[in-house]
Amino acid sequence: MFTCRSCDREFDVRQDVLDRYPGWTPQECLDCRDKSGRPASSAERRAGPAKASSSSASRTKGKDLTIAEVLASFDDGPDSGVFTDGASEGNPGPGGWGAVYVQDGEVLDEARGSDPHTTNNKMELTALIAGLRMVPVDAEVDIYTDSQLIVNIVTKWADGWKARGWTKKSAGPIANLDLVKEAHALYKQRPGARLQWIKAHSGNRWNEYADALATSYRREIH
């Protein structure tokens, strides 16, 4: 039994998962694990978990759905494009990524992978790289990620970093620089690709599908 650092509730992790990652101590329960990997503040922890309104409540966060469950449960959202997602248990900790290329509701390609010691942003970038590689350089296509940070990095900040020799205006290194360079280069090679944010855990079918690919390492369906 473990105690979540965000909500202070006790939670359990399957023994077979713990056996795969010796020495790993889970830090958050599934309900509190968010896409940015941001730990809750002390004030948030003291206040306890907030009650979301019916209009804004996450529909699938923490449910760890399989691909079959996603396809049986959801049909909302865009039905064409590339959908990418990354996940990690702890930051760092074990994680996974997934990408799916869909046209009119039909899967054209998909990929997934995992890493026993990684971060959420590494997995988000890896998923985006895989998704971009799926589409031809002359394709007109929407690329969806539920990480606003990744959208900003690739579409806004990386141009300036590259112009300055891959350095920031402020002090400090660029995190995951090799992955940032690769994702930025692949994106620039595809002028018809439109990278945009999609809300996580809100019932968008193909975003949920990408999430199921990204979390498949927990269910051992590699």
C-alpha positions as a printed NumPy array, in Angstrom:
array([[  0.   ,   0.   ,   0.   ],
       [  1.26 ,   3.482,  -0.904],
       [  0.217,   7.034,   0.008],
       [ -0.488,   9.484,  -2.821],
       [  1.655,  12.619,  -2.54 ],
       [ -1.164,  14.723,  -4.025],
       [ -4.315,  13.637,  -2.201],
       [ -2.838,  11.689,   0.761],
       [ -5.083,   8.725,   0.038],
       [ -3.732,   5.196,   0.203],
       [ -3.606,   3.248,  -3.029],
       [ -2.304,  -0.074,  -4.254],
       [ -0.356,  -1.187,  -7.331],
       [ -0.477,  -4.682,  -8.753],
       [  2.427,  -6.832,  -7.588],
       [  3.28 ,  -7.882, -11.145],
       [  3.803,  -4.209, -12.051],
       [  6.041,  -3.65 ,  -9.001],
       [  8.029,  -6.75 ,  -9.891],
       [  8.785,  -5.31 , -13.337],
       [ 10.371,  -2.168, -11.841],
       [ 12.496,  -3.106,  -8.806],
       [ 13.191,  -0.179,  -6.514],
       [ 10.369,   1.988,  -7.884],
       [  8.097,   3.656,  -5.316],
       [  4.803,   4.954,  -6.803],
       [  4.206,   8.579,  -5.859],
       [  0.653,   9.229,  -7.027],
       [ -2.6  ,   7.35 ,  -7.372],
       [ -4.079,   7.086, -10.849],
       [ -6.759,   9.672, -10.056],
       [ -4.106,  12.315,  -9.305],
       [ -1.678,  11.525, -12.099],
       [ -2.032,  14.362, -14.599],
       [ -0.587,  14.967, -18.067],
       [  1.917,  17.581, -16.994],
       [  3.42 ,  15.473, -14.216],
       [  2.986,  18.457, -11.861],
       [  2.825,  17.457,  -8.201],
       [  0.046,  19.122,  -6.234],
       [  1.004,  22.082,  -4.06 ],
       [  0.954,  21.796,  -0.28 ],
       [ -2.189,  23.923,  -0.22 ],
       [ -3.905,  21.601,  -2.667],
       [ -2.903,  18.573,  -0.617],
       [ -4.248,  20.153,   2.582],
       [ -7.51 ,  20.998,   0.854],
       [ -7.883,  17.476,  -0.504],
       [ -9.212,  16.51 ,  -3.902],
       [-11.501,  19.101,  -5.456],
       [-14.973,  18.192,  -6.609],
       [-15.296,  18.859, -10.322],
       [-18.509,  20.195, -11.775],
       [-20.457,  17.976, -14.119],
       [-19.484,  20.197, -17.048],
       [-15.742,  19.987, -16.407],
       [-15.273,  16.621, -14.707],
       [-12.763,  14.288, -16.312],
       [-14.631,  11.375, -17.862],
       [-11.842,   8.812, -18.079],
       [ -8.861,   9.957, -16.008],
       [ -7.527,   7.139, -13.873],
       [ -9.755,   4.463, -15.42 ],
       [ -6.876,   2.831, -17.345],
       [ -9.103,   1.759, -20.238],
       [ -8.086,  -0.852, -22.771],
       [ -8.32 ,  -0.215, -26.504],
       [-11.375,  -2.451, -26.737],
       [-13.079,  -0.531, -23.929],
       [-12.312,   2.794, -25.621],
       [-13.767,   1.679, -28.944],
       [-16.861,   0.31 , -27.237],
       [-17.441,   3.418, -25.126],
       [-16.622,   6.556, -27.148],
       [-17.373,   8.082, -30.52 ],
       [-16.872,  11.813, -29.835],
       [-14.19 ,  14.064, -31.295],
       [-12.435,  14.272, -34.658],
       [-12.385,  11.081, -36.714],
       [ -9.342,  11.904, -38.858],
       [ -5.788,  12.853, -37.927],
       [ -2.857,  11.659, -35.858],
       [ -3.42 ,  11.357, -32.112],
       [ -0.456,  11.06 , -29.743],
       [ -0.105,  10.632, -26.003],
       [  2.501,   9.911, -23.337],
       [  2.252,   8.797, -19.722],
       [  4.46 ,   8.084, -16.747],
       [  3.995,   6.747, -13.237],
       [  5.954,   9.254, -11.235],
       [  8.194,  11.802, -12.885],
       [ 10.553,  10.02 , -13.435],
       [  9.217,   6.483, -13.314],
       [  7.973,   3.807, -15.689],
       [  6.056,   5.179, -18.648],
       [  4.762,   4.634, -22.136],
       [  3.714,   6.369, -25.335],
       [  1.231,   5.808, -28.117],
       [  0.3  ,   7.24 , -31.521],
       [ -2.497,   6.397, -33.939],
       [ -3.156,   7.662, -37.474],
       [ -6.846,   7.672, -38.378],
       [ -8.748,   8.553, -41.551],
       [-12.55 ,   8.741, -41.417],
       [-12.592,   6.522, -38.357],
       [-10.316,   3.847, -39.821],
       [ -6.901,   3.145, -38.286],
       [ -4.168,   3.522, -40.906],
       [ -1.225,   3.057, -38.551],
       [ -0.41 ,   2.911, -34.868],
       [  2.633,   2.512, -32.635],
       [  3.411,   2.282, -28.948],
       [  6.335,   1.747, -26.618],
       [  7.462,   1.935, -23.016],
       [ 10.441,   2.82 , -20.857],
       [ 11.09 ,   1.609, -17.289],
       [ 12.529,   4.978, -16.201],
       [ 11.305,   8.082, -17.979],
       [  9.236,  11.264, -17.669],
       [  5.861,  12.334, -18.979],
       [  7.352,  14.927, -21.339],
       [  9.819,  12.43 , -22.807],
       [  6.931,  10.106, -23.558],
       [  4.823,  12.924, -25.037],
       [  7.675,  13.923, -27.354],
       [  8.399,  10.319, -28.311],
       [  4.738,   9.806, -29.173],
       [  4.685,  12.95 , -31.297],
       [  7.814,  11.873, -33.175],
       [  6.241,   8.5  , -33.922],
       [  3.03 ,  10.143, -35.057],
       [  4.79 ,  12.591, -37.37 ],
       [  6.741,   9.752, -38.956],
       [  3.465,   8.068, -39.883],
       [  2.406,  10.797, -42.305],
       [  3.978,  11.719, -45.682],
       [  5.843,  15.021, -45.838],
       [  3.214,  16.468, -48.196],
       [  0.197,  15.387, -46.132],
       [ -2.479,  17.831, -45.025],
       [ -3.208,  16.468, -41.582],
       [ -4.107,  17.48 , -38.045],
       [ -1.799,  16.205, -35.311],
       [ -3.389,  16.095, -31.865],
       [ -1.71 ,  16.004, -28.458],
       [ -3.244,  16.649, -25.054],
       [ -0.035,  18.35 , -23.848],
       [ -0.197,  22.107, -24.339],
       [  3.477,  22.271, -23.352],
       [  4.475,  20.085, -26.297],
       [  2.394,  22.197, -28.69 ],
       [  4.153,  25.352, -27.484],
       [  7.61 ,  23.786, -27.633],
       [  7.286,  22.52 , -31.202],
       [  5.228,  25.308, -32.778],
       [  6.534,  28.366, -30.915],
       [  9.62 ,  28.093, -28.753],
       [ 11.797,  25.71 , -30.774],
       [ 12.188,  28.165, -33.651],
       [ 13.802,  30.7  , -31.327],
       [ 15.904,  28.089, -29.572],
       [ 17.214,  26.846, -32.904],
       [ 18.02 ,  30.388, -34.072],
       [ 20.113,  30.877, -30.92 ],
       [ 22.008,  27.636, -31.416],
       [ 19.554,  25.603, -29.367],
       [ 19.801,  27.735, -26.267],
       [ 17.18 ,  29.581, -24.261],
       [ 17.129,  33.312, -23.657],
       [ 17.107,  32.508, -19.952],
       [ 19.673,  30.402, -18.182],
       [ 19.369,  26.644, -18.084],
       [ 19.423,  23.797, -20.58 ],
       [ 16.559,  22.786, -22.844],
       [ 15.004,  19.661, -21.404],
       [ 14.961,  16.595, -23.672],
       [ 16.887,  18.499, -26.331],
       [ 17.482,  15.563, -28.693],
       [ 13.778,  14.746, -28.74 ],
       [ 12.843,  18.41 , -29.163],
       [ 15.185,  18.745, -32.149],
       [ 13.795,  15.619, -33.799],
       [ 10.153,  16.542, -33.248],
       [ 10.744,  20.086, -34.493],
       [ 12.574,  18.89 , -37.616],
       [  9.862,  16.363, -38.492],
       [  7.174,  18.988, -37.988],
       [  8.961,  21.524, -40.196],
       [  9.351,  18.877, -42.922],
       [  5.56 ,  18.589, -43.031],
       [  4.19 ,  22.078, -43.783],
       [  0.675,  20.676, -44.115],
       [  0.725,  19.236, -40.585],
       [ -1.196,  21.258, -38.018],
       [ -0.185,  20.481, -34.435],
       [ -2.94 ,  21.288, -31.966],
       [ -4.065,  20.604, -28.437],
       [ -6.989,  18.338, -27.583],
       [ -8.465,  18.03 , -24.106],
       [ -7.404,  14.904, -22.232],
       [ -9.773,  12.399, -20.636],
       [-12.881,  14.038, -22.079],
       [-14.21 ,  11.174, -24.172],
       [-12.609,  12.058, -27.524],
       [-12.403,   8.604, -29.032],
       [ -9.013,   8.708, -30.704],
       [ -7.327,  10.667, -27.935],
       [ -8.59 ,   8.008, -25.551],
       [ -7.266,   5.372, -27.966],
       [ -3.806,   6.987, -27.933],
       [ -3.969,   7.099, -24.134],
       [ -4.794,   3.377, -24.075],
       [ -1.75 ,   2.723, -26.259],
       [  0.43 ,   4.863, -23.99 ],
       [ -0.693,   3.095, -20.817],
       [ -0.608,  -0.396, -22.275],
       [  2.693,  -1.087, -20.494],
       [  0.684,  -1.278, -17.261],
       [ -1.507,  -3.998, -18.694],
       [  1.385,  -5.903, -20.305],
       [ -0.12 ,  -5.941, -23.81 ],
       [  3.11 ,  -5.176, -25.67 ]])
